[in-house]
């Protein structure tokens, strides 16, 4: 598994860090090949283009 991090901004202009996790191509891992996105506090994010939102919708971020 590899990861990268990148900055995002919420609707109030506050900065956040998004972590993107990807399964390695040749690692033989089973499961989802799509990247997984999380905030640095562990909350999962759903991605739609350049926008990310928490599952409950309380936080919306833009990259």
PDB file of N, H, CA, C and O in Angstrom:
ATOM      1  N   UNK A   1       0.842  -1.157   0.000  1.00  0.00           N
ATOM      2  CA  UNK A   1       0.000   0.000   0.000  1.00  0.00           C
ATOM      3  C   UNK A   1       0.901   1.238   0.000  1.00  0.00           C
ATOM      4  O   UNK A   1       1.899   1.301   0.718  1.00  0.00           O
ATOM      5  N   UNK A   2       0.528   2.199  -0.809  1.00  0.00           N
ATOM      6  H   UNK A   2      -0.282   2.148  -1.392  1.00  0.00           H
ATOM      7  CA  UNK A   2       1.245   3.465  -0.836  1.00  0.00           C
ATOM      8  C   UNK A   2       0.270   4.583  -0.497  1.00  0.00           C
ATOM      9  O   UNK A   2      -0.946   4.414  -0.586  1.00  0.00           O
ATOM     10  N   UNK A   3       0.819   5.716  -0.111  1.00  0.00           N
ATOM     11  H   UNK A   3       1.807   5.853  -0.039  1.00  0.00           H
ATOM     12  CA  UNK A   3      -0.052   6.838   0.170  1.00  0.00           C
ATOM     13  C   UNK A   3       0.624   8.137  -0.218  1.00  0.00           C
ATOM     14  O   UNK A   3       1.845   8.211  -0.360  1.00  0.00           O
ATOM     15  N   UNK A   4      -0.206   9.166  -0.388  1.00  0.00           N
ATOM     16  H   UNK A   4      -1.198   9.106  -0.273  1.00  0.00           H
ATOM     17  CA  UNK A   4       0.291  10.522  -0.586  1.00  0.00           C
ATOM     18  C   UNK A   4      -0.649  11.449   0.163  1.00  0.00           C
ATOM     19  O   UNK A   4      -1.774  11.078   0.497  1.00  0.00           O
ATOM     20  N   UNK A   5      -0.183  12.633   0.416  1.00  0.00           N
ATOM     21  H   UNK A   5       0.732  12.934   0.144  1.00  0.00           H
ATOM     22  CA  UNK A   5      -1.023  13.615   1.090  1.00  0.00           C
ATOM     23  C   UNK A   5      -1.040  14.898   0.287  1.00  0.00           C
ATOM     24  O   UNK A   5      -0.071  15.243  -0.389  1.00  0.00           O
ATOM     25  N   UNK A   6      -2.167  15.601   0.375  1.00  0.00           N
ATOM     26  H   UNK A   6      -2.954  15.321   0.924  1.00  0.00           H
ATOM     27  CA  UNK A   6      -2.270  16.869  -0.337  1.00  0.00           C
ATOM     28  C   UNK A   6      -3.208  17.807   0.408  1.00  0.00           C
ATOM     29  O   UNK A   6      -4.088  17.363   1.146  1.00  0.00           O
ATOM     30  N   UNK A   7      -3.015  19.107   0.209  1.00  0.00           N
ATOM     31  H   UNK A   7      -2.301  19.467  -0.391  1.00  0.00           H
ATOM     32  CA  UNK A   7      -3.815  20.095   0.919  1.00  0.00           C
ATOM     33  C   UNK A   7      -5.195  20.280   0.304  1.00  0.00           C
ATOM     34  O   UNK A   7      -5.392  20.080  -0.895  1.00  0.00           O
ATOM     35  N   UNK A   8      -6.144  20.664   1.147  1.00  0.00           N
ATOM     36  H   UNK A   8      -5.985  20.826   2.121  1.00  0.00           H
ATOM     37  CA  UNK A   8      -7.506  20.982   0.710  1.00  0.00           C
ATOM     38  C   UNK A   8      -8.030  22.101   1.602  1.00  0.00           C
ATOM     39  O   UNK A   8      -7.492  22.361   2.679  1.00  0.00           O
ATOM     40  N   UNK A   9      -9.079  22.751   1.138  1.00  0.00           N
ATOM     41  H   UNK A   9      -9.515  22.540   0.263  1.00  0.00           H
ATOM     42  CA  UNK A   9      -9.671  23.867   1.864  1.00  0.00           C
ATOM     43  C   UNK A   9     -11.154  23.618   2.062  1.00  0.00           C
ATOM     44  O   UNK A   9     -11.842  23.156   1.152  1.00  0.00           O
ATOM     45  N   UNK A  10     -11.649  23.931   3.269  1.00  0.00           N
ATOM     46  H   UNK A  10     -11.090  24.308   4.008  1.00  0.00           H
ATOM     47  CA  UNK A  10     -13.084  23.772   3.511  1.00  0.00           C
ATOM     48  C   UNK A  10     -13.830  25.054   3.141  1.00  0.00           C
ATOM     49  O   UNK A  10     -13.218  26.010   2.664  1.00  0.00           O
ATOM     50  N   UNK A  11     -15.140  25.081   3.356  1.00  0.00           N
ATOM     51  H   UNK A  11     -15.638  24.305   3.743  1.00  0.00           H
ATOM     52  CA  UNK A  11     -15.964  26.218   2.947  1.00  0.00           C
ATOM     53  C   UNK A  11     -15.667  27.494   3.735  1.00  0.00           C
ATOM     54  O   UNK A  11     -16.034  28.586   3.302  1.00  0.00           O
ATOM     55  N   UNK A  12     -15.007  27.365   4.886  1.00  0.00           N
ATOM     56  H   UNK A  12     -14.708  26.477   5.238  1.00  0.00           H
ATOM     57  CA  UNK A  12     -14.630  28.528   5.690  1.00  0.00           C
ATOM     58  C   UNK A  12     -13.217  29.016   5.371  1.00  0.00           C
ATOM     59  O   UNK A  12     -12.737  29.980   5.969  1.00  0.00           O
ATOM     60  N   UNK A  13     -12.557  28.348   4.429  1.00  0.00           N
ATOM     61  H   UNK A  13     -12.946  27.566   3.943  1.00  0.00           H
ATOM     62  CA  UNK A  13     -11.196  28.723   4.053  1.00  0.00           C
ATOM     63  C   UNK A  13     -10.112  28.098   4.906  1.00  0.00           C
ATOM     64  O   UNK A  13      -8.937  28.434   4.757  1.00  0.00           O
ATOM     65  N   UNK A  14     -10.487  27.193   5.800  1.00  0.00           N
ATOM     66  H   UNK A  14     -11.442  26.920   5.921  1.00  0.00           H
ATOM     67  CA  UNK A  14      -9.501  26.526   6.652  1.00  0.00           C
ATOM     68  C   UNK A  14      -8.811  25.403   5.887  1.00  0.00           C
ATOM     69  O   UNK A  14      -9.431  24.716   5.075  1.00  0.00           O
ATOM     70  N   UNK A  15      -7.526  25.228   6.156  1.00  0.00           N
ATOM     71  H   UNK A  15      -7.023  25.786   6.815  1.00  0.00           H
ATOM     72  CA  UNK A  15      -6.728  24.202   5.471  1.00  0.00           C
ATOM     73  C   UNK A  15      -6.830  22.863   6.187  1.00  0.00           C
ATOM     74  O   UNK A  15      -6.910  22.801   7.414  1.00  0.00           O
ATOM     75  N   UNK A  16      -6.824  21.792   5.398  1.00  0.00           N
ATOM     76  H   UNK A  16      -6.759  21.842   4.401  1.00  0.00           H
ATOM     77  CA  UNK A  16      -6.843  20.421   5.896  1.00  0.00           C
ATOM     78  C   UNK A  16      -5.876  19.604   5.051  1.00  0.00           C
ATOM     79  O   UNK A  16      -5.478  20.020   3.963  1.00  0.00           O
ATOM     80  N   UNK A  17      -5.504  18.437   5.565  1.00  0.00           N
ATOM     81  H   UNK A  17      -5.827  18.099   6.449  1.00  0.00           H
ATOM     82  CA  UNK A  17      -4.651  17.504   4.835  1.00  0.00           C
ATOM     83  C   UNK A  17      -5.470  16.267   4.504  1.00  0.00           C
ATOM     84  O   UNK A  17      -6.065  15.653   5.390  1.00  0.00           O
ATOM     85  N   UNK A  18      -5.501  15.902   3.222  1.00  0.00           N
ATOM     86  H   UNK A  18      -5.018  16.401   2.502  1.00  0.00           H
ATOM     87  CA  UNK A  18      -6.172  14.682   2.773  1.00  0.00           C
ATOM     88  C   UNK A  18      -5.112  13.633   2.490  1.00  0.00           C
ATOM     89  O   UNK A  18      -4.102  13.913   1.845  1.00  0.00           O
ATOM     90  N   UNK A  19      -5.350  12.426   2.978  1.00  0.00           N
ATOM     91  H   UNK A  19      -6.170  12.199   3.503  1.00  0.00           H
ATOM     92  CA  UNK A  19      -4.465  11.295   2.711  1.00  0.00           C
ATOM     93  C   UNK A  19      -5.133  10.391   1.692  1.00  0.00           C
ATOM     94  O   UNK A  19      -6.310  10.056   1.824  1.00  0.00           O
ATOM     95  N   UNK A  20      -4.382  10.001   0.681  1.00  0.00           N
ATOM     96  H   UNK A  20      -3.426  10.273   0.574  1.00  0.00           H
ATOM     97  CA  UNK A  20      -4.873   9.083  -0.347  1.00  0.00           C
ATOM     98  C   UNK A  20      -4.091   7.785  -0.222  1.00  0.00           C
ATOM     99  O   UNK A  20      -2.861   7.794  -0.280  1.00  0.00           O
ATOM    100  N   UNK A  21      -4.790   6.673  -0.052  1.00  0.00           N
ATOM    101  H   UNK A  21      -5.789   6.666  -0.005  1.00  0.00           H
ATOM    102  CA  UNK A  21      -4.166   5.362   0.059  1.00  0.00           C
ATOM    103  C   UNK A  21      -4.485   4.548  -1.180  1.00  0.00           C
ATOM    104  O   UNK A  21      -5.637   4.476  -1.606  1.00  0.00           O
ATOM    105  N   UNK A  22      -3.452   3.931  -1.763  1.00  0.00           N
ATOM    106  H   UNK A  22      -2.516   3.989  -1.417  1.00  0.00           H
ATOM    107  CA  UNK A  22      -3.629   3.089  -2.945  1.00  0.00           C
ATOM    108  C   UNK A  22      -2.988   1.736  -2.703  1.00  0.00           C
ATOM    109  O   UNK A  22      -1.909   1.641  -2.119  1.00  0.00           O
ATOM    110  N   UNK A  23      -3.670   0.681  -3.163  1.00  0.00           N
ATOM    111  H   UNK A  23      -4.547   0.758  -3.637  1.00  0.00           H
ATOM    112  CA  UNK A  23      -3.098  -0.663  -3.108  1.00  0.00           C
ATOM    113  C   UNK A  23      -2.019  -0.766  -4.175  1.00  0.00           C
ATOM    114  O   UNK A  23      -2.165  -0.208  -5.262  1.00  0.00           O
ATOM    115  N   UNK A  24      -0.949  -1.468  -3.875  1.00  0.00           N
ATOM    116  H   UNK A  24      -0.831  -1.922  -2.992  1.00  0.00           H
ATOM    117  CA  UNK A  24       0.126  -1.666  -4.851  1.00  0.00           C
ATOM    118  C   UNK A  24      -0.378  -2.548  -5.984  1.00  0.00           C
ATOM    119  O   UNK A  24      -1.147  -3.478  -5.741  1.00  0.00           O
ATOM    120  N   UNK A  25       0.032  -2.281  -7.195  1.00  0.00           N
ATOM    121  H   UNK A  25       0.656  -1.526  -7.392  1.00  0.00           H
ATOM    122  CA  UNK A  25      -0.407  -3.022  -8.378  1.00  0.00           C
ATOM    123  C   UNK A  25      -0.014  -4.502  -8.308  1.00  0.00           C
ATOM    124  O   UNK A  25      -0.824  -5.380  -8.607  1.00  0.00           O
ATOM    125  N   UNK A  26       1.216  -4.766  -7.918  1.00  0.00           N
ATOM    126  H   UNK A  26       1.874  -4.053  -7.675  1.00  0.00           H
ATOM    127  CA  UNK A  26       1.727  -6.142  -7.962  1.00  0.00           C
ATOM    128  C   UNK A  26       1.799  -6.804  -6.591  1.00  0.00           C
ATOM    129  O   UNK A  26       2.474  -7.823  -6.444  1.00  0.00           O
ATOM    130  N   UNK A  27       1.126  -6.260  -5.590  1.00  0.00           N
ATOM    131  H   UNK A  27       0.577  -5.433  -5.709  1.00  0.00           H
ATOM    132  CA  UNK A  27       1.257  -6.803  -4.243  1.00  0.00           C
ATOM    133  C   UNK A  27       0.428  -8.063  -4.034  1.00  0.00           C
ATOM    134  O   UNK A  27       0.648  -8.798  -3.072  1.00  0.00           O
ATOM    135  N   UNK A  28      -0.518  -8.315  -4.922  1.00  0.00           N
ATOM    136  H   UNK A  28      -0.697  -7.718  -5.703  1.00  0.00           H
ATOM    137  CA  UNK A  28      -1.363  -9.485  -4.775  1.00  0.00           C
ATOM    138  C   UNK A  28      -2.477  -9.289  -3.770  1.00  0.00           C
ATOM    139  O   UNK A  28      -3.195 -10.237  -3.453  1.00  0.00           O
ATOM    140  N   UNK A  29      -2.637  -8.066  -3.259  1.00  0.00           N
ATOM    141  H   UNK A  29      -2.054  -7.295  -3.517  1.00  0.00           H
ATOM    142  CA  UNK A  29      -3.704  -7.789  -2.303  1.00  0.00           C
ATOM    143  C   UNK A  29      -5.055  -7.895  -2.993  1.00  0.00           C
ATOM    144  O   UNK A  29      -5.215  -7.481  -4.142  1.00  0.00           O
ATOM    145  N   UNK A  30      -6.013  -8.449  -2.288  1.00  0.00           N
ATOM    146  H   UNK A  30      -5.884  -8.785  -1.355  1.00  0.00           H
ATOM    147  CA  UNK A  30      -7.375  -8.524  -2.816  1.00  0.00           C
ATOM    148  C   UNK A  30      -8.154  -7.326  -2.332  1.00  0.00           C
ATOM    149  O   UNK A  30      -7.738  -6.618  -1.415  1.00  0.00           O
ATOM    150  N   UNK A  31      -9.289  -7.111  -2.964  1.00  0.00           N
ATOM    151  H   UNK A  31      -9.627  -7.686  -3.709  1.00  0.00           H
ATOM    152  CA  UNK A  31     -10.153  -6.032  -2.510  1.00  0.00           C
ATOM    153  C   UNK A  31     -10.194  -4.880  -3.483  1.00  0.00           C
ATOM    154  O   UNK A  31      -9.903  -5.019  -4.671  1.00  0.00           O
ATOM    155  N   UNK A  32     -10.557  -3.765  -2.952  1.00  0.00           N
ATOM    156  H   UNK A  32     -10.793  -3.652  -1.987  1.00  0.00           H
ATOM    157  CA  UNK A  32     -10.813  -2.578  -3.752  1.00  0.00           C
ATOM    158  C   UNK A  32      -9.524  -1.992  -4.323  1.00  0.00           C
ATOM    159  O   UNK A  32      -8.562  -1.760  -3.592  1.00  0.00           O
ATOM    160  N   UNK A  33      -9.512  -1.755  -5.630  1.00  0.00           N
ATOM    161  H   UNK A  33     -10.294  -1.943  -6.224  1.00  0.00           H
ATOM    162  CA  UNK A  33      -8.359  -1.147  -6.279  1.00  0.00           C
ATOM    163  C   UNK A  33      -8.481   0.370  -6.342  1.00  0.00           C
ATOM    164  O   UNK A  33      -7.528   1.055  -6.715  1.00  0.00           O
ATOM    165  N   UNK A  34      -9.649   0.899  -5.980  1.00  0.00           N
ATOM    166  H   UNK A  34     -10.423   0.343  -5.677  1.00  0.00           H
ATOM    167  CA  UNK A  34      -9.859   2.349  -5.968  1.00  0.00           C
ATOM    168  C   UNK A  34      -9.125   2.956  -4.773  1.00  0.00           C
ATOM    169  O   UNK A  34      -9.026   2.319  -3.724  1.00  0.00           O
ATOM    170  N   UNK A  35      -8.613   4.171  -4.915  1.00  0.00           N
ATOM    171  H   UNK A  35      -8.693   4.688  -5.767  1.00  0.00           H
ATOM    172  CA  UNK A  35      -7.968   4.826  -3.773  1.00  0.00           C
ATOM    173  C   UNK A  35      -8.962   5.064  -2.640  1.00  0.00           C
ATOM    174  O   UNK A  35     -10.162   5.206  -2.871  1.00  0.00           O
ATOM    175  N   UNK A  36      -8.450   5.104  -1.428  1.00  0.00           N
ATOM    176  H   UNK A  36      -7.475   4.989  -1.241  1.00  0.00           H
ATOM    177  CA  UNK A  36      -9.239   5.431  -0.243  1.00  0.00           C
ATOM    178  C   UNK A  36      -8.736   6.783   0.260  1.00  0.00           C
ATOM    179  O   UNK A  36      -7.531   7.031   0.285  1.00  0.00           O
ATOM    180  N   UNK A  37      -9.657   7.653   0.659  1.00  0.00           N
ATOM    181  H   UNK A  37     -10.636   7.452   0.638  1.00  0.00           H
ATOM    182  CA  UNK A  37      -9.309   8.988   1.114  1.00  0.00           C
ATOM    183  C   UNK A  37      -9.729   9.170   2.563  1.00  0.00           C
ATOM    184  O   UNK A  37     -10.810   8.749   2.974  1.00  0.00           O
ATOM    185  N   UNK A  38      -8.838   9.815   3.338  1.00  0.00           N
ATOM    186  H   UNK A  38      -7.960  10.157   3.005  1.00  0.00           H
ATOM    187  CA  UNK A  38      -9.107  10.078   4.748  1.00  0.00           C
ATOM    188  C   UNK A  38      -8.538  11.429   5.136  1.00  0.00           C
ATOM    189  O   UNK A  38      -7.615  11.942   4.504  1.00  0.00           O
ATOM    190  N   UNK A  39      -9.112  11.995   6.195  1.00  0.00           N
ATOM    191  H   UNK A  39      -9.862  11.578   6.709  1.00  0.00           H
ATOM    192  CA  UNK A  39      -8.507  13.161   6.827  1.00  0.00           C
ATOM    193  C   UNK A  39      -7.401  12.671   7.742  1.00  0.00           C
ATOM    194  O   UNK A  39      -7.333  11.480   8.045  1.00  0.00           O
ATOM    195  N   UNK A  40      -6.535  13.566   8.187  1.00  0.00           N
ATOM    196  H   UNK A  40      -6.590  14.534   7.941  1.00  0.00           H
ATOM    197  CA  UNK A  40      -5.447  13.153   9.056  1.00  0.00           C
ATOM    198  C   UNK A  40      -5.929  12.663  10.425  1.00  0.00           C
ATOM    199  O   UNK A  40      -5.152  12.065  11.170  1.00  0.00           O
ATOM    200  N   UNK A  41      -7.205  12.908  10.767  1.00  0.00           N
ATOM    201  H   UNK A  41      -7.836  13.393  10.162  1.00  0.00           H
ATOM    202  CA  UNK A  41      -7.753  12.388  12.021  1.00  0.00           C
ATOM    203  C   UNK A  41      -8.450  11.033  11.832  1.00  0.00           C
ATOM    204  O   UNK A  41      -9.022  10.497  12.781  1.00  0.00           O
ATOM    205  N   UNK A  42      -8.406  10.477  10.614  1.00  0.00           N
ATOM    206  H   UNK A  42      -7.941  10.912   9.842  1.00  0.00           H
ATOM    207  CA  UNK A  42      -8.941   9.147  10.343  1.00  0.00           C
ATOM    208  C   UNK A  42     -10.341   9.106   9.759  1.00  0.00           C
ATOM    209  O   UNK A  42     -10.814   8.031   9.392  1.00  0.00           O
ATOM    210  N   UNK A  43     -11.021  10.247   9.660  1.00  0.00           N
ATOM    211  H   UNK A  43     -10.636  11.120   9.958  1.00  0.00           H
ATOM    212  CA  UNK A  43     -12.372  10.243   9.077  1.00  0.00           C
ATOM    213  C   UNK A  43     -12.281   9.963   7.585  1.00  0.00           C
ATOM    214  O   UNK A  43     -11.460  10.553   6.883  1.00  0.00           O
ATOM    215  N   UNK A  44     -13.124   9.064   7.106  1.00  0.00           N
ATOM    216  H   UNK A  44     -13.791   8.585   7.676  1.00  0.00           H
ATOM    217  CA  UNK A  44     -13.163   8.699   5.690  1.00  0.00           C
ATOM    218  C   UNK A  44     -13.801   9.810   4.874  1.00  0.00           C
ATOM    219  O   UNK A  44     -14.690  10.519   5.346  1.00  0.00           O
ATOM    220  N   UNK A  45     -13.333   9.948   3.643  1.00  0.00           N
ATOM    221  H   UNK A  45     -12.611   9.372   3.260  1.00  0.00           H
ATOM    222  CA  UNK A  45     -13.859  10.945   2.717  1.00  0.00           C
ATOM    223  C   UNK A  45     -14.344  10.275   1.446  1.00  0.00           C
ATOM    224  O   UNK A  45     -13.776   9.277   1.003  1.00  0.00           O
ATOM    225  N   UNK A  46     -15.382  10.819   0.871  1.00  0.00           N
ATOM    226  H   UNK A  46     -15.844  11.630   1.231  1.00  0.00           H
ATOM    227  CA  UNK A  46     -15.883  10.386  -0.429  1.00  0.00           C
ATOM    228  C   UNK A  46     -15.490  11.449  -1.436  1.00  0.00           C
ATOM    229  O   UNK A  46     -15.642  12.643  -1.178  1.00  0.00           O
ATOM    230  N   UNK A  47     -14.978  11.012  -2.596  1.00  0.00           N
ATOM    231  H   UNK A  47     -14.854  10.042  -2.805  1.00  0.00           H
ATOM    232  CA  UNK A  47     -14.496  11.953  -3.600  1.00  0.00           C
ATOM    233  C   UNK A  47     -15.464  12.064  -4.765  1.00  0.00           C
ATOM    234  O   UNK A  47     -16.038  11.078  -5.227  1.00  0.00           O
ATOM    235  N   UNK A  48     -15.625  13.301  -5.223  1.00  0.00           N
ATOM    236  H   UNK A  48     -15.158  14.102  -4.847  1.00  0.00           H
ATOM    237  CA  UNK A  48     -16.390  13.588  -6.423  1.00  0.00           C
ATOM    238  C   UNK A  48     -15.642  14.687  -7.172  1.00  0.00           C
ATOM    239  O   UNK A  48     -15.820  15.874  -6.897  1.00  0.00           O
ATOM    240  N   UNK A  49     -14.808  14.278  -8.116  1.00  0.00           N
ATOM    241  H   UNK A  49     -14.664  13.314  -8.340  1.00  0.00           H
ATOM    242  CA  UNK A  49     -13.997  15.251  -8.843  1.00  0.00           C
ATOM    243  C   UNK A  49     -12.986  15.915  -7.931  1.00  0.00           C
ATOM    244  O   UNK A  49     -12.125  15.247  -7.357  1.00  0.00           O
ATOM    245  N   UNK A  50     -13.088  17.233  -7.796  1.00  0.00           N
ATOM    246  H   UNK A  50     -13.787  17.775  -8.262  1.00  0.00           H
ATOM    247  CA  UNK A  50     -12.168  17.990  -6.935  1.00  0.00           C
ATOM    248  C   UNK A  50     -12.744  18.252  -5.544  1.00  0.00           C
ATOM    249  O   UNK A  50     -12.154  18.991  -4.756  1.00  0.00           O
ATOM    250  N   UNK A  51     -13.894  17.648  -5.244  1.00  0.00           N
ATOM    251  H   UNK A  51     -14.373  17.048  -5.885  1.00  0.00           H
ATOM    252  CA  UNK A  51     -14.524  17.821  -3.940  1.00  0.00           C
ATOM    253  C   UNK A  51     -14.487  16.526  -3.141  1.00  0.00           C
ATOM    254  O   UNK A  51     -14.582  15.428  -3.690  1.00  0.00           O
ATOM    255  N   UNK A  52     -14.348  16.686  -1.840  1.00  0.00           N
ATOM    256  H   UNK A  52     -14.270  17.577  -1.394  1.00  0.00           H
ATOM    257  CA  UNK A  52     -14.345  15.569  -0.902  1.00  0.00           C
ATOM    258  C   UNK A  52     -15.327  15.911   0.203  1.00  0.00           C
ATOM    259  O   UNK A  52     -15.417  17.064   0.626  1.00  0.00           O
ATOM    260  N   UNK A  53     -16.061  14.915   0.671  1.00  0.00           N
ATOM    261  H   UNK A  53     -15.987  13.978   0.328  1.00  0.00           H
ATOM    262  CA  UNK A  53     -17.026  15.139   1.742  1.00  0.00           C
ATOM    263  C   UNK A  53     -16.962  13.964   2.713  1.00  0.00           C
ATOM    264  O   UNK A  53     -16.756  12.819   2.309  1.00  0.00           O
ATOM    265  N   UNK A  54     -17.144  14.268   4.008  1.00  0.00           N
ATOM    266  H   UNK A  54     -17.311  15.198   4.336  1.00  0.00           H
ATOM    267  CA  UNK A  54     -17.208  13.200   4.997  1.00  0.00           C
ATOM    268  C   UNK A  54     -18.526  12.460   4.831  1.00  0.00           C
ATOM    269  O   UNK A  54     -19.469  12.985   4.239  1.00  0.00           O
ATOM    270  N   UNK A  55     -18.591  11.247   5.350  1.00  0.00           N
ATOM    271  H   UNK A  55     -17.825  10.821   5.831  1.00  0.00           H
ATOM    272  CA  UNK A  55     -19.779  10.398   5.182  1.00  0.00           C
ATOM    273  C   UNK A  55     -21.038  11.074   5.710  1.00  0.00           C
ATOM    274  O   UNK A  55     -22.106  10.926   5.115  1.00  0.00           O
ATOM    275  N   UNK A  56     -20.938  11.806   6.803  1.00  0.00           N
ATOM    276  H   UNK A  56     -20.071  11.926   7.286  1.00  0.00           H
ATOM    277  CA  UNK A  56     -22.087  12.484   7.374  1.00  0.00           C
ATOM    278  C   UNK A  56     -22.386  13.829   6.740  1.00  0.00           C
ATOM    279  O   UNK A  56     -23.404  14.450   7.048  1.00  0.00           O
ATOM    280  N   UNK A  57     -21.503  14.287   5.851  1.00  0.00           N
ATOM    281  H   UNK A  57     -20.677  13.783   5.601  1.00  0.00           H
ATOM    282  CA  UNK A  57     -21.700  15.549   5.159  1.00  0.00           C
ATOM    283  C   UNK A  57     -21.357  16.786   5.963  1.00  0.00           C
ATOM    284  O   UNK A  57     -21.621  17.901   5.514  1.00  0.00           O
ATOM    285  N   UNK A  58     -20.763  16.614   7.163  1.00  0.00           N
ATOM    286  H   UNK A  58     -20.549  15.708   7.527  1.00  0.00           H
ATOM    287  CA  UNK A  58     -20.465  17.763   7.998  1.00  0.00           C
ATOM    288  C   UNK A  58     -19.270  18.583   7.505  1.00  0.00           C
ATOM    289  O   UNK A  58     -19.108  19.738   7.896  1.00  0.00           O
ATOM    290  N   UNK A  59     -18.450  17.999   6.662  1.00  0.00           N
ATOM    291  H   UNK A  59     -18.582  17.060   6.344  1.00  0.00           H
ATOM    292  CA  UNK A  59     -17.275  18.710   6.160  1.00  0.00           C
ATOM    293  C   UNK A  59     -17.135  18.470   4.669  1.00  0.00           C
ATOM    294  O   UNK A  59     -17.144  17.327   4.211  1.00  0.00           O
ATOM    295  N   UNK A  60     -17.004  19.561   3.905  1.00  0.00           N
ATOM    296  H   UNK A  60     -16.996  20.490   4.277  1.00  0.00           H
ATOM    297  CA  UNK A  60     -16.816  19.502   2.457  1.00  0.00           C
ATOM    298  C   UNK A  60     -15.514  20.225   2.128  1.00  0.00           C
ATOM    299  O   UNK A  60     -15.294  21.366   2.535  1.00  0.00           O
ATOM    300  N   UNK A  61     -14.660  19.533   1.383  1.00  0.00           N
ATOM    301  H   UNK A  61     -14.839  18.607   1.052  1.00  0.00           H
ATOM    302  CA  UNK A  61     -13.333  20.078   1.062  1.00  0.00           C
ATOM    303  C   UNK A  61     -13.163  20.177  -0.454  1.00  0.00           C
ATOM    304  O   UNK A  61     -13.764  19.417  -1.213  1.00  0.00           O
ATOM    305  N   UNK A  62     -12.336  21.123  -0.874  1.00  0.00           N
ATOM    306  H   UNK A  62     -11.848  21.741  -0.257  1.00  0.00           H
ATOM    307  CA  UNK A  62     -12.007  21.304  -2.290  1.00  0.00           C
ATOM    308  C   UNK A  62     -10.499  21.330  -2.441  1.00  0.00           C
ATOM    309  O   UNK A  62      -9.791  21.930  -1.633  1.00  0.00           O
ATOM    310  N   UNK A  63     -10.011  20.669  -3.492  1.00  0.00           N
ATOM    311  H   UNK A  63     -10.586  20.181  -4.149  1.00  0.00           H
ATOM    312  CA  UNK A  63      -8.576  20.725  -3.790  1.00  0.00           C
ATOM    313  C   UNK A  63      -8.341  21.644  -4.974  1.00  0.00           C
ATOM    314  O   UNK A  63      -7.198  21.833  -5.391  1.00  0.00           O
TER     315      UNK A  63
END
